[in-house]
Amino acid sequence: MMIAAVQSNQPPASHVMSIARFERFFRIAASLDVDKQDLKRYSDFINQKLYDLLLRAQAIAKANGRVILEPFDLPITKGLQECIHEFERLDEEIELRPILDHLATRPPLDLAYGEDVEARLPEIVGGLSVALARTFNIIDSGLKNPSGVHWRKCFRIFNLLL
């Protein structure tokens, strides 16, 4: 999955603009320079972690006898909520939300997504993005260009926590 491919019928200029926005986001959020390979890793990360969150939400909804996922089913921690707020602040400048809405795949689940859950997915992906970017700085405070090793460490950290 190409991260910048908002829609298949978009002209190439949109693709380039999307890549530029992601590069800018990582520069602003954590002073990182990312390349196309990093954007592929980012897409994989987002889809995996969003799926993990939605699986937990499904388990919570089922445990409460509901057939539709509601926002309060999503296991949003205090730290992730703070990252969501930071993303909203950054997004005023970068305008990534429409791209993230297309990027955030909605995996098929046993339960239906409520409208409010659908509406929250781009901001949740944005919060995960801020958390990811900041995690690189925790792993290596002087990091400018994340390598595959850095990405694997981030995946391992998030797999422990989400």
C-alpha positions in Angstrom: 0.0 0.0 0.0 1.4 3.4 -1.0 0.9 5.8 1.8 0.5 8.8 -0.4 -2.0 7.3 -2.8 -5.0 9.1 -1.5 -7.2 7.8 -4.3 -6.3 5.9 -7.4 -7.9 8.5 -9.6 -5.8 11.3 -8.2 -3.3 13.0 -10.5 0.5 12.5 -9.8 0.8 16.0 -8.3 -1.5 14.9 -5.4 0.8 11.9 -4.8 3.9 14.2 -4.6 2.0 16.7 -2.4 1.0 13.9 0.0 4.6 12.6 0.3 5.7 16.2 1.0 3.1 16.6 3.7 4.3 13.4 5.4 7.9 14.5 5.2 7.0 17.8 6.7 4.9 16.2 9.4 7.9 14.1 10.6 10.2 17.1 10.4 7.9 19.2 12.6 6.8 16.4 15.0 10.3 15.0 15.7 12.9 16.6 13.5 13.1 13.5 11.3 13.9 13.1 7.6 11.9 10.3 6.1 12.1 8.7 2.7 9.8 6.6 0.6 10.9 3.4 2.3 10.1 5.0 5.6 6.7 5.9 4.4 6.0 2.3 3.5 7.0 1.2 7.0 4.9 4.0 8.4 1.8 2.7 6.5 2.5 -0.8 7.7 2.8 0.5 11.3 -0.4 2.5 11.2 -2.5 -0.3 9.7 -1.1 -2.8 12.2 -1.7 -0.6 15.3 -5.1 0.6 14.2 -6.1 -3.0 13.7 -4.9 -3.8 17.2 -6.9 -1.0 18.7 -10.0 -1.9 16.8 -9.7 -5.6 17.9 -9.6 -4.5 21.5 -12.6 -2.2 20.9 -14.5 -5.1 19.4 -13.7 -7.3 22.5 -14.9 -4.5 24.8 -18.1 -3.9 22.8 -18.9 -7.7 22.7 -18.2 -8.0 26.4 -20.8 -5.2 26.9 -23.4 -6.9 24.6 -23.2 -4.4 21.8 -23.1 -5.0 18.0 -21.7 -1.6 17.0 -18.3 -0.2 18.0 -18.6 3.1 19.9 -15.8 5.6 20.7 -15.7 4.6 24.3 -14.8 1.1 23.2 -11.5 2.3 21.8 -8.7 1.7 24.3 -7.3 5.3 24.1 -4.7 5.8 26.8 -3.9 9.2 28.4 -0.6 9.3 26.4 -2.3 8.5 23.1 -5.0 11.1 23.9 -2.3 13.7 24.4 -0.7 12.7 21.1 -4.1 13.1 19.4 -4.4 16.6 20.8 -0.9 17.4 19.6 -1.7 16.0 16.1 -4.8 18.2 15.9 -2.6 21.2 16.7 0.0 20.2 14.1 -2.7 19.3 11.5 -4.0 22.9 11.4 -0.6 23.7 9.7 0.0 20.5 7.7 -3.6 19.3 6.8 -2.9 15.6 6.9 -6.4 14.5 8.2 -7.9 13.9 4.7 -4.9 11.8 3.7 -5.0 9.8 7.0 -8.7 9.2 6.5 -7.9 7.3 3.3 -4.8 5.7 4.8 -6.6 4.3 7.8 -7.8 0.9 6.6 -11.0 -0.3 8.2 -10.4 -4.0 8.7 -13.4 -6.2 8.6 -14.5 -7.1 12.1 -17.4 -9.1 13.5 -19.1 -5.9 14.7 -20.0 -2.8 12.7 -18.2 0.5 13.1 -20.3 3.3 14.6 -20.3 6.6 12.8 -18.5 8.3 15.7 -15.8 5.6 15.5 -15.4 6.2 11.8 -15.1 9.9 12.4 -12.4 9.4 15.0 -10.1 7.1 13.0 -8.1 9.9 11.2 -7.4 11.7 14.5 -6.4 8.3 16.2 -4.1 7.6 13.3 -2.7 11.1 13.7 -2.1 10.5 17.4 -0.4 7.2 16.7 1.8 9.1 14.1 2.9 11.7 16.7 3.6 9.0 19.2 5.7 7.1 16.6 7.6 10.1 15.6 8.4 11.0 19.2 9.4 7.4 20.0 12.2 7.6 17.4 13.6 10.5 19.5 13.4 8.5 22.7 15.3 5.6 21.1 18.0 7.9 19.7 17.8 11.6 20.7 20.1 12.6 17.9 18.4 10.6 15.1 17.7 12.4 11.8 17.2 9.5 9.4 15.5 6.4 10.9 16.9 3.1 9.6 15.2 -0.3 9.5 16.7 -1.0 12.9 15.0 2.1 14.4 11.7 1.1 12.8 11.9 -2.4 14.2 12.6 -1.0 17.7 9.5 1.2 17.4 7.4 -1.7 16.3 8.6 -3.8 19.2 7.8 -1.0 21.7 4.3 -0.3 20.4 3.6 -4.1 20.2 4.3 -4.2 24.0 2.1 -1.3 24.8 -0.8 -1.5 22.3 
